Amino acid sequence: MPKLDEEFLAAGGVKRFASEASWARGIKILSAWAANGVPVAEYSLGIILLSLKRFWLFTRAMRTP
C-alpha cells in the first residue's frame, strides 16, 4: 500500500504544474473532479456487473476457434 505522505496526497493537486508565474499572470486552473465522479462511478458499476455476468469469459470464448 502506498504511504499517504505529502507527495502522494499532492498528486491530485495543482502543485506539480502550477507555479507562482501562472498565478501572477492570472491563469485559472480548474478541476473537474465533481463532473468526472458520476461517470467514473457509473462505468465502474457497469464493469462490475458485466464481470458478474461472466462477460469477459464469454467474450474470450467467442474469439477462440
N, C-alpha and C positions, 0 to 999 in steps of 0.2 A: 504494500500500500504506500502511495506517495506521502511524504511528510508535508503536512499542511503549514509550511513556513511562509514567510513574506513573499518569497519569489514565486511560489506556487499560487498563492492567492492573488498575486498581481497579474497573473496570466490572463485573467478575464477583464483587466482594466486597460486603460489607455497609456499607462506609464511607460510601456516599452516603445511606443512610437510617437507619442506626443511630447513636445519639448516646450520650453519657455518661448522659443521663437514662434511656434504655432499659436500659442495663447496670445502673444504680443501682437500678432497680425490679425487677430480676431477670427481665426479659423475655428469653426464649430465642429465638434466631434460628437456624433450621436450614437446611441446604442439601439439595437433592435431586439434586445433580449425579450421584451414583452411581446413583440409581434411574432417572434420565432418560437416562443414557448408552446403555444397551442398546436401549430403544425408539427412540431417535433414530437409532442406527446401523441398526437393522432397517428403519425407514421409509426411510432414505436408500438402503439397498441395494435395497429394493423399487422405489423411484422410478427408480433407475439401471437395473434390469432391465426395467422397463416401457418406459423410453426406448429401450433397446437393441432391444426388440421392436417399436419404432415405434408404441407405443400412442397417443401424442398425435396422430400423423398420422392414424391410423385413427379416433380419436375426432372429430377435426375433420372428416374426410371424411363421417362419418355424420350430422353436423349440417348439412352443406352440401346444399342441394336439388339 
